[in-house]
Amino acid sequence: MIEVYGQELLRSDLLKRVGDISQIAGFRRSTRTEGNEKGVSAVDFYTGTGFFFTVLPDRGLDISFASYRGIPLCWRSSTGDVSPHFYEMQGDGWLRSFYGGLLATCGMVNVGPANEDEDEQLGLHGRVSNIPAKNVWVDTRWEGDRYQIWIQGKVRETSVFGHNLERTRRISTELGSNSVKIEDLVENIGWQQSPLMILFHINIGWPILDQSTEFFAPSTRVKQYIDPNNQHTTTGQHDQFDRPQPDFQEQVFLHDMQADDNNHVYVVLANRDFNREHASNLDGAVGSTSLNKRGIGIYVRYHKTQFPKFVQWKMLGESIYCVGLEPANCGITGRSTERAAGEVEHLEPGGRRHYEVEIGVLTDNNQINSDRWSTITSSQPS
């Protein structure tokens, strides 16, 4: 059975009600036409629940936008969906094309600040989010009563005399779903050992992020990272949020996570008070708890063996109002510093690594209050 718009239907019953399944769920391709976004290909996905997201094949198959029933789920920066032609590798040039979005991938051979390592100049957070994908395949398929929707493609980060890494990414969802699954297979198709640094920069913004937002994670230890090169660093609490602040200095927290019996880690950012003010202003809505406390949230699920580290980026500045939920296989101090500490993972010729992350919407307080999330609260980390 398929649950769509409050009804449970067989596949055959559903197809009797539409001329084509694209009436309810599927994908649509488009191309940006103006400014520094011109020429960027985009694929919009919709699932029949109000869950919507946009994948950019020309930006490494990252996810530039997501919403649920018109409610934005991610933070978007001022840059827009910049074409890879405008990518600036030097120094902090990555920030000129960092649109935020639901997912911006960092890597594949550097995560963290610009640095020089083994005579190689490395820009902030690497190139992978600015490399266009090839062999892009967007399609749908019925599997019994499940209608699968996906995009797949390959991104290669390579140079003559240098590394030769190829990442095959598949992003998938299905009819009736409020979640998206990202699966990456990274292979060293070159003839020399290569460093491998991967971080999934998942950027959650308003209205999920607000002064009443709560953070749930199975953290056994939380440590704030203090950048020795930033004299303006301020200390703070990882699970306390506020309204946008003038001149707020970004804060970064490093979490040690406890995986469940399936080696999964679940992290949740939720706003139980979402819609409270709006509902109280509706005619006849005063006193309606179902409207006043509808709530909304995001969960991230990942594998602890694939991503042994987790970074939380807390940025409450005006217009840069975001919390980053960032599973990683590496640290964030840049490859030269990580190498000196013996923390850089390497991939041998012919070697491969698999990464899998699921991002989903918690659509109301019934889901936010479920036992699954209440048991992973990080209220007592050391």
Secondary structure, DSSP 8 states (H G I E B T S, - for coil): -EEETTEEE-HHHHHTT-SSGGGTSEEEEEE--SGGGTT-EEEEEE-SSSEEEEEEGGGTTEEEEEEETTEE-B-B-SS-S--GGG---STTGGGGG--B-SBEEE-SS--SS-EEETTEEE-TT-SGGGS--EEEEEEEEEETTEEEEEEEEEEEEE-TTS-EEEEEEEEEEETT-SEEEEEEEEEE-SSS-EEE--EEEEEE-TTTSSTT-EEE--EEEEEEE--TT-TT-----TT---S-BTT---EEEEEEE---TTSEEEEEEEETTTTHHHHHTSTT-TT-HHHHT--EEEEEEEETTT--EEEEEEEEBSS-EEEEEEEESS-SS-HHHHHHTT--EEE-TT-EEEEEEEEEEE-SHHHHTSHHHHTT--SS--
